[in-house]
Amino acid sequence: MAVEAVIWDFGGVFTSSPFEAFNRLEAERGLPVDLIRRVNATDPDTNAWALFERNEIDAAGFDALFLAESTALGHPLRGADVLPRLAGELRPRMVEALKACKAAGFKVGCITNNVVSEHSPGQDGAQKAAGAMGQVMPLFDAIIESSKAGVRKPDPRIYLMMCDLLGVQPDACIYLDDLGINCKPAAGLGMKAIKVLNVDQTLDELSVATGLAFA
């Protein structure tokens, strides 16, 4: 089936990966590399991140639960210290690629696992000034935020919800995400999944999939 829609993750795609910021925090605190990833990967459907991204706990609840989970792994770290590191720096070439896809007639959607917090992607002081969210979000035809939908990636339902919003079948979609665990269910539904490793690689693969040329 011909491609009709391009569906994008936000953090780690349009902005630099929060995992880079997490690693900096770990280095600052003398914590093991990728500790935060380990916390996030433990009980991934019911841990602090999962509950927060589905809006089942508030920021205070996340702070306490993340501390308990990191303590269980031997390295106490408050959730409140992690949240400010979520926002990344905007990647202008990815934004231009989104604009090019839309101009070419592709439907464009965004599925983002986020939290109801002032520290959501793009909401820190520097990014507010740069207008990251303001530049990107109005470009989409449809947006699904986990904190509002009550479902989060990699649950297949959230991808199907986007297909319904865009009026397309999964096998007519391209899906981009920086996490393989989120690409897998998209591919399982029939989407062309592109794992975002860096901007050059992503735009090369997107060019092949769409037939468009990107700068």
SESEVEX-513340 format. One line per 3 residues: number of its first residue (from 1); for each residue x, y, z of N, C-alpha, C. Coordinates in Angstrom, 2 decimals. Layout:
% SESEVEX-513340
NUM = X/Y/Z/X/Y/Z/X/Y/Z ~ ...
//
This chain:
% SESEVEX-513340
1 = 0.85/-1.20/0.00/0.00/0.00/0.00/0.88/1.25/0.00 ~ 0.47/2.25/-0.74/1.23/3.49/-0.81/1.21/4.20/0.54 ~ 2.29/4.90/0.83/2.39/5.65/2.08/1.44/6.84/2.06
4 = 0.63/6.95/3.10/-0.31/8.07/3.21/0.00/8.95/4.42 ~ 0.70/8.40/5.41/0.91/9.15/6.65/2.29/8.88/7.23 ~ 2.84/9.90/7.88/4.10/9.78/8.62/3.79/10.15/10.06
7 = 4.05/9.21/10.97/3.74/9.39/12.38/5.05/9.47/13.16 ~ 5.14/10.45/14.02/6.40/10.78/14.69/6.27/10.71/16.20 ~ 7.33/10.23/16.85/7.54/10.46/18.27/8.04/11.91/18.41
10 = 8.08/12.43/19.63/8.59/13.80/19.80/9.99/13.82/20.42 ~ 10.08/13.53/21.72/11.37/13.55/22.38/12.32/12.51/21.83 ~ 13.54/12.92/21.52/14.50/12.01/20.93/14.40/11.95/19.42
13 = 13.39/12.60/18.86/13.22/12.69/17.41/13.35/14.15/16.98 ~ 12.45/15.00/17.47/12.54/16.43/17.17/13.46/17.16/18.14 ~ 13.75/16.50/19.24/14.70/17.06/20.20/15.76/16.00/20.50
16 = 16.88/16.44/21.04/17.91/15.50/21.43/17.35/14.56/22.50 ~ 17.94/13.38/22.60/17.41/12.36/23.49/17.56/12.75/24.96 ~ 16.50/12.54/25.75/16.63/12.80/27.19/17.62/11.86/27.86
19 = 17.90/10.71/27.22/18.84/9.78/27.83/20.24/10.38/27.91 ~ 20.56/11.29/26.99/21.84/11.99/27.08/21.89/12.84/28.35 ~ 20.78/13.51/28.64/20.71/14.32/29.85/20.70/13.44/31.10
22 = 20.05/12.29/31.00/20.05/11.37/32.14/21.47/10.91/32.45 ~ 22.24/10.61/31.41/23.63/10.18/31.62/24.46/11.28/32.27 ~ 24.20/12.53/31.90/24.92/13.64/32.53/24.57/13.73/34.02
25 = 23.29/13.53/34.33/22.87/13.55/35.73/23.55/12.43/36.51 ~ 23.61/11.26/35.92/24.26/10.13/36.58/25.73/10.42/36.84 ~ 26.39/11.03/35.86/27.80/11.37/36.03/27.99/12.40/37.13
28 = 27.09/13.38/37.18/27.18/14.42/38.20/27.03/13.84/39.61 ~ 26.16/12.83/39.74/25.86/12.26/41.05/26.74/11.05/41.39 ~ 27.63/10.66/40.46/28.44/9.48/40.71/27.64/8.20/40.69
31 = 26.60/8.17/39.90/25.72/6.99/39.79/26.15/6.14/38.60 ~ 25.79/4.87/38.59/26.14/4.01/37.46/25.53/4.54/36.16 ~ 26.27/4.39/35.07/25.77/4.79/33.75/24.50/3.99/33.43
34 = 23.49/4.70/32.94/22.22/4.11/32.53/21.39/3.59/33.70 ~ 21.66/4.08/34.91/20.81/3.71/36.04/19.36/4.06/35.77 ~ 19.12/5.26/35.23/17.74/5.70/35.01/17.05/4.80/33.98
37 = 17.79/4.38/32.97/17.24/3.40/32.02/16.85/2.11/32.72 ~ 17.69/1.66/33.65/17.40/0.42/34.38/16.14/0.56/35.21 ~ 16.00/1.70/35.87/14.78/1.94/36.65/13.57/1.90/35.72
40 = 13.69/2.57/34.57/12.57/2.64/33.63/12.22/1.29/33.05 ~ 13.22/0.40/32.93/13.00/-0.91/32.31/12.50/-1.95/33.29 ~ 12.55/-1.66/34.58/12.07/-2.59/35.59/10.55/-2.42/35.75
43 = 9.82/-3.51/35.60/8.34/-3.45/35.64/7.82/-2.33/34.75 ~ 8.13/-2.37/33.44/7.88/-1.23/32.56/6.42/-0.84/32.38 ~ 5.49/-1.70/32.73/4.08/-1.35/32.58/3.46/-0.79/33.85
46 = 4.16/-0.97/34.97/3.57/-0.56/36.25/4.50/0.30/37.10 ~ 5.66/0.66/36.56/6.61/1.45/37.35/6.22/2.92/37.38 ~ 7.06/3.73/38.03/6.74/5.15/38.19/6.55/5.85/36.86
49 = 7.44/5.56/35.90/7.32/6.21/34.59/6.01/5.86/33.91 ~ 5.67/4.57/33.93/4.44/4.13/33.26/3.22/4.79/33.88 ~ 3.16/4.80/35.19/2.01/5.40/35.87/1.93/6.90/35.61
52 = 3.07/7.57/35.60/3.10/9.02/35.39/2.71/9.35/33.96 ~ 3.21/8.57/33.00/2.90/8.85/31.59/1.45/8.53/31.23 ~ 0.80/7.71/32.05/-0.64/7.48/31.87/-1.46/8.39/32.76
55 = -0.81/9.29/33.48/-1.46/10.25/34.36/-2.22/9.55/35.50 ~ -1.63/8.44/35.98/-2.25/7.71/37.08/-1.66/8.11/38.43 ~ -0.56/8.85/38.41/0.01/9.46/39.62/0.43/10.88/39.27
58 = 0.56/11.72/40.30/1.00/13.09/40.07/2.51/13.20/40.26 ~ 3.03/14.41/40.16/4.48/14.61/40.25/5.01/14.17/41.61 ~ 4.27/14.42/42.67/4.71/14.02/44.01/4.76/12.50/44.12
61 = 3.75/11.85/43.55/3.73/10.40/43.56/4.88/9.81/42.76 ~ 5.18/10.45/41.62/6.29/9.99/40.79/7.60/10.15/41.56 ~ 7.77/11.28/42.21/9.00/11.55/42.96/9.25/10.44/43.98
64 = 8.22/10.10/44.74/8.36/9.10/45.80/8.56/7.70/45.24 ~ 7.80/7.35/44.23/7.87/5.99/43.68/9.19/5.76/42.95 ~ 9.65/6.77/42.20/10.93/6.62/41.51/12.06/6.47/42.53
67 = 11.99/7.21/43.62/12.99/7.08/44.68/13.00/5.66/45.24 ~ 11.81/5.11/45.47/11.73/3.75/45.99/12.31/2.74/44.99 ~ 12.02/2.94/43.72/12.50/2.01/42.69/14.01/2.09/42.52
70 = 14.55/3.30/42.51/16.00/3.45/42.37/16.72/2.94/43.62 ~ 16.11/3.15/44.78/16.68/2.65/46.03/16.74/1.12/46.01 ~ 15.71/0.50/45.45/15.68/-0.97/45.35/16.81/-1.49/44.49
73 = 17.31/-0.65/43.57/18.43/-1.04/42.72/19.77/-0.63/43.34 ~ 19.71/-0.07/44.54/20.93/0.24/45.28/21.47/1.64/45.11 ~ 20.72/2.51/44.40/21.24/3.86/44.15/20.09/4.86/44.24
76 = 19.78/5.35/45.43/18.65/6.25/45.61/18.75/7.51/44.74 ~ 17.67/7.81/44.04/17.59/9.02/43.20/16.14/9.46/43.16 ~ 15.90/10.71/43.50/14.53/11.23/43.52/14.01/11.45/42.10
79 = 12.74/11.18/41.93/12.11/11.47/40.65/12.13/12.95/40.33 ~ 12.04/13.78/41.37/12.04/15.24/41.17/13.36/15.73/40.60 ~ 14.43/14.95/40.79/15.72/15.34/40.23/15.86/14.91/38.78
82 = 15.04/13.97/38.37/15.10/13.45/37.00/14.24/14.29/36.05 ~ 13.09/14.72/36.50/12.15/15.41/35.62/12.72/16.62/34.89 ~ 13.52/17.47/35.53/14.03/18.63/34.80/14.94/18.28/33.63
85 = 15.40/17.02/33.58/16.30/16.61/32.51/15.56/16.09/31.28 ~ 14.24/16.12/31.30/13.47/15.55/30.18/13.60/16.34/28.89 ~ 13.64/17.63/28.99/13.62/18.46/27.79/14.95/18.37/27.05
88 = 14.88/18.35/25.70/16.09/18.32/24.89/16.16/19.55/23.99 ~ 17.20/19.59/23.18/17.39/20.70/22.26/16.74/20.38/20.91 ~ 16.11/21.36/20.32/15.38/21.17/19.07/16.35/20.83/17.92
91 = 15.90/19.92/17.05/16.66/19.54/15.86/15.98/20.16/14.63 ~ 16.48/21.29/14.14/15.82/22.02/13.06/15.61/21.19/11.79 ~ 16.54/20.32/11.43/16.40/19.54/10.20/15.23/18.56/10.28
94 = 14.96/18.06/11.47/13.81/17.18/11.63/12.50/17.95/11.47 ~ 12.50/19.17/11.97/11.31/20.01/11.81/11.08/20.31/10.33 ~ 12.14/20.60/9.60/12.01/20.87/8.16/11.53/19.63/7.42
97 = 11.96/18.45/7.85/11.50/17.21/7.23/10.01/17.01/7.46 ~ 9.55/17.32/8.65/8.13/17.25/8.95/7.34/18.18/8.03 ~ 7.83/19.40/7.89/7.16/20.37/7.02/7.12/19.88/5.57
100 = 8.22/19.26/5.14/8.29/18.76/3.76/7.30/17.63/3.54 ~ 7.18/16.74/4.52/6.21/15.65/4.41/4.79/16.19/4.31 ~ 4.50/17.17/5.13/3.15/17.74/5.11/2.90/18.46/3.80
103 = 3.89/19.20/3.31/3.73/19.93/2.05/3.54/18.98/0.87 ~ 4.10/17.78/0.99/3.99/16.79/-0.09/2.66/16.05/-0.06 ~ 1.85/16.32/0.94/0.52/15.72/1.00/0.37/14.56/1.95
106 = 1.43/14.22/2.67/1.32/13.15/3.66/0.59/13.68/4.90 ~ -0.27/12.85/5.49/-0.84/13.18/6.78/0.26/12.99/7.83 ~ 0.28/13.84/8.83/1.34/13.77/9.84/0.72/13.76/11.24
109 = 1.21/12.85/12.05/0.71/12.74/13.42/1.85/12.57/14.39 ~ 1.58/12.83/15.67/2.58/12.69/16.72/2.01/11.84/17.85 ~ 2.75/10.80/18.22/2.41/10.00/19.40/3.54/10.18/20.40
112 = 3.25/10.75/21.55/4.30/11.00/22.52/3.92/10.49/23.90 ~ 4.82/9.74/24.50/4.69/9.40/25.91/5.16/10.61/26.69 ~ 4.27/11.25/27.41/4.67/12.43/28.17/4.01/12.43/29.53
115 = 4.27/13.45/30.29/3.74/13.55/31.64/3.09/14.91/31.82 ~ 2.13/14.98/32.72/1.52/16.26/33.05/2.45/16.95/34.03 ~ 3.33/17.77/33.50/4.37/18.39/34.32/4.94/19.58/33.59
118 = 5.43/20.53/34.35/6.11/21.67/33.74/7.39/21.23/33.06 ~ 7.82/20.00/33.31/9.05/19.49/32.72/8.79/18.60/31.52 ~ 7.59/18.65/30.96/7.32/17.90/29.75/8.26/18.37/28.64
121 = 8.49/17.52/27.62/9.44/17.91/26.56/9.14/19.29/25.99 ~ 10.16/20.13/25.96/10.01/21.45/25.37/9.47/22.50/26.32 ~ 9.24/22.13/27.58/8.58/23.07/28.47/9.51/23.71/29.50
124 = 10.81/23.44/29.42/11.71/24.14/30.33/11.93/25.56/29.82 ~ 12.58/26.37/30.63/12.72/27.79/30.29/13.36/28.04/28.95 ~ 14.47/27.35/28.67/15.18/27.58/27.41/14.33/27.18/26.21
127 = 13.61/26.08/26.34/12.82/25.63/25.22/11.57/26.49/25.03 ~ 11.03/27.02/26.11/9.91/27.95/25.95/10.36/29.15/25.15 ~ 11.56/29.63/25.46/12.09/30.80/24.76/12.32/30.46/23.29
130 = 12.83/29.26/23.04/13.09/28.84/21.67/11.81/28.47/20.93 ~ 10.75/28.23/21.69/9.47/27.90/21.08/9.45/26.53/20.43 ~ 10.16/25.56/21.03/10.24/24.22/20.43/8.85/23.62/20.23
133 = 8.08/23.55/21.30/6.75/22.97/21.18/5.88/23.83/20.29 ~ 6.02/25.15/20.44/5.21/26.05/19.64/5.50/25.95/18.16 ~ 6.75/25.64/17.80/7.11/25.49/16.40/6.61/24.19/15.80
136 = 6.66/23.13/16.58/6.43/21.80/16.03/4.98/21.34/16.14 ~ 4.39/21.44/17.31/3.09/20.84/17.53/1.98/21.33/16.60 ~ 1.93/22.63/16.25/0.86/23.07/15.34/0.96/22.47/13.94
139 = 2.08/21.86/13.60/2.26/21.30/12.26/1.53/19.96/12.09 ~ 1.24/19.29/13.18/0.64/17.96/13.09/-0.85/18.01/12.80 ~ -1.31/17.01/12.06/-2.75/16.86/11.82/-3.44/16.25/13.03
142 = -2.71/15.46/13.80/-3.27/14.82/15.00/-2.14/14.57/15.99 ~ -2.46/14.69/17.28/-1.50/14.48/18.35/-2.14/13.59/19.41 ~ -1.41/12.57/19.85/-1.84/11.76/20.98/-0.77/11.84/22.06
145 = -1.16/12.32/23.24/-0.26/12.38/24.38/-0.70/11.32/25.38 ~ 0.25/10.51/25.83/-0.09/9.42/26.74/-0.77/9.93/28.00 ~ -0.32/11.08/28.50/-0.87/11.61/29.74/-2.33/12.03/29.61
148 = -2.77/12.27/28.38/-4.17/12.63/28.15/-4.99/11.44/27.69 ~ -4.34/10.52/26.94/-5.07/9.37/26.39/-5.22/8.25/27.42 ~ -4.35/8.22/28.43/-4.41/7.16/29.42/-3.84/5.84/28.92
151 = -3.13/5.88/27.81/-2.46/4.71/27.24/-1.13/5.19/26.69 ~ -0.10/4.35/26.75/1.23/4.78/26.36/1.88/3.73/25.46 ~ 2.83/4.21/24.65/3.64/3.27/23.89/4.43/2.40/24.87
154 = 4.62/1.12/24.59/4.39/0.42/23.32/3.05/-0.29/23.19 ~ 2.04/0.11/23.93/0.71/-0.50/23.80/0.21/-0.30/22.36 ~ -0.09/-1.36/21.62/-0.52/-1.22/20.22/-1.75/-0.34/20.04
157 = -2.55/-0.22/21.09/-3.78/0.57/20.97/-3.51/2.02/20.60 ~ -2.40/2.57/21.09/-2.15/3.99/20.85/-1.82/4.25/19.39 ~ -1.19/3.27/18.71/-0.90/3.41/17.28/-2.19/3.32/16.46
160 = -3.06/2.42/16.88/-4.34/2.28/16.18/-5.22/3.51/16.40 ~ -5.13/4.11/17.57/-5.86/5.35/17.82/-5.42/6.44/16.85 ~ -4.11/6.52/16.59/-3.61/7.51/15.65/-4.09/7.22/14.24
163 = -4.10/5.95/13.86/-4.59/5.60/12.52/-6.04/6.03/12.36 ~ -6.83/5.84/13.40/-8.23/6.26/13.35/-8.34/7.77/13.20 ~ -7.53/8.51/13.93/-7.57/9.97/13.86/-7.18/10.47/12.47
166 = -6.20/9.79/11.85/-5.73/10.22/10.53/-6.54/9.62/9.40 ~ -7.35/8.60/9.70/-8.16/7.96/8.67/-7.33/7.13/7.71 ~ -6.34/6.39/8.26/-5.45/5.57/7.43/-5.34/4.18/8.02
169 = -4.86/3.24/7.21/-4.56/1.90/7.68/-3.09/1.85/8.14 ~ -2.77/0.98/9.10/-1.38/0.91/9.57/-0.36/0.68/8.47 ~ -0.71/-0.15/7.47/0.29/-0.45/6.44/0.47/0.68/5.44
172 = -0.22/1.80/5.67/-0.02/3.00/4.85/0.75/4.06/5.62 ~ 1.38/3.63/6.74/2.05/4.59/7.63/3.54/4.30/7.78 ~ 4.28/5.37/7.98/5.67/5.32/8.43/5.65/5.78/9.88
175 = 6.43/5.10/10.73/6.50/5.50/12.13/7.95/5.70/12.55 ~ 8.23/6.83/13.20/9.59/7.16/13.65/9.64/7.29/15.16 ~ 10.63/6.63/15.77/10.80/6.68/17.22/12.25/6.38/17.54
178 = 12.76/6.95/18.62/14.15/6.69/18.99/14.30/5.43/19.84 ~ 13.20/4.80/20.21/13.25/3.59/21.03/12.75/2.38/20.26 ~ 13.59/1.36/20.20/13.21/0.16/19.49/11.97/-0.51/20.06
181 = 11.79/-0.42/21.38/10.63/-1.03/22.01/9.33/-0.41/21.53 ~ 9.41/0.85/21.08/8.23/1.53/20.55/8.05/1.31/19.06 ~ 9.16/1.02/18.37/9.07/0.73/16.93/8.49/-0.66/16.67
184 = 8.78/-1.60/17.57/8.39/-2.99/17.34/6.89/-3.17/17.17 ~ 6.04/-2.62/18.06/4.60/-2.80/17.87/4.08/-2.09/16.62 ~ 4.70/-0.96/16.27/4.29/-0.27/15.04/4.55/-1.17/13.83
187 = 5.74/-1.78/13.80/6.06/-2.70/12.71/5.15/-3.90/12.72 ~ 4.80/-4.37/13.92/3.91/-5.51/14.04/2.52/-5.25/13.48 ~ 2.11/-4.00/13.50/0.81/-3.61/12.93/0.88/-3.40/11.43
190 = 2.09/-3.42/10.88/2.25/-3.24/9.43/2.85/-1.91/9.03 ~ 3.19/-1.07/10.00/3.81/0.21/9.67/5.27/0.01/9.28 ~ 5.80/0.94/8.47/7.22/0.98/8.19/7.86/1.74/9.34
193 = 8.58/1.03/10.21/9.16/1.65/11.40/10.60/2.07/11.14 ~ 10.91/3.29/11.53/12.28/3.81/11.43/12.76/4.16/12.84 ~ 13.81/3.47/13.28/14.39/3.79/14.59/15.36/4.95/14.40
196 = 15.12/6.01/15.15/15.92/7.23/15.04/17.21/7.08/15.84 ~ 18.32/6.96/15.14/19.63/6.89/15.78/20.33/8.24/15.75 ~ 20.21/8.92/14.61/20.74/10.27/14.45/19.99/10.91/13.28
199 = 20.20/12.19/13.10/19.43/12.92/12.10/19.75/12.45/10.68 ~ 21.01/12.30/10.35/21.38/11.89/8.99/20.79/10.53/8.62 ~ 20.96/9.56/9.50/20.42/8.21/9.25/18.90/8.24/9.10
202 = 18.25/9.00/9.97/16.79/9.07/9.94/16.29/9.66/8.63 ~ 16.88/10.77/8.22/16.42/11.43/7.00/16.74/10.60/5.76 ~ 17.83/9.85/5.79/18.14/8.95/4.68/17.06/7.88/4.54
205 = 16.69/7.26/5.66/15.68/6.21/5.63/14.30/6.78/5.29 ~ 14.01/7.97/5.80/12.72/8.59/5.52/12.63/8.98/4.05 ~ 13.73/9.41/3.48/13.77/9.76/2.06/13.44/8.55/1.20
208 = 14.03/7.41/1.52/13.76/6.18/0.78/12.29/5.78/0.90 ~ 11.76/5.92/2.10/10.37/5.48/2.37/9.33/6.40/1.73 ~ 9.64/7.69/1.62/8.66/8.65/1.11/8.92/9.10/-0.32
211 = 10.16/8.93/-0.78/10.51/9.44/-2.11/10.85/10.90/-2.11 ~ 10.95/11.50/-0.93/11.27/12.92/-0.81/12.76/13.11/-0.56 ~ 13.26/14.26/-0.93/14.66/14.61/-0.65/14.68/15.61/0.50
214 = 15.52/15.35/1.48/15.63/16.23/2.64/17.02/16.84/2.72 ~ 17.09/18.07/3.17/18.39/18.75/3.30/19.17/18.19/4.47
//
